[in-house]
């Protein structure tokens, strides 16, 4: 029974993974459009004109948050790659056989 539960993936996992792989530009546009939709619904619900701006600000904030999350994701991948590269190159820099004394000239 436990093995079956471990093999099952959540229903929405493919949707979440697909949304995660969207390009940054598309996610910004989608966030702003959803915010405008929220603002439009608030305006229709409350019959107050300025509530549309609440949704617009929510959409813009979500777009900024998407950019920030993408930046953090890329930065963490960069740090991982840099660490892997430095670990891979470390044996090459630790070799003492090619070291020469360049301090004094001997002719």
KAHU-V565420 format. One record per run of one state. SS is the DSSP state (~ for helix, > for strand, _ for the rest). FROM is the first residue (numbers start at 1). TO is the last residue. If there is no record, write none. Layout:
SS_FROM_TO ; SS_FROM_TO
This chain:
__1_1 ; ~_2_7 ; __8_12 ; ~_13_20 ; __21_23 ; ~_24_46 ; __47_50 ; ~_51_93 ; __94_107
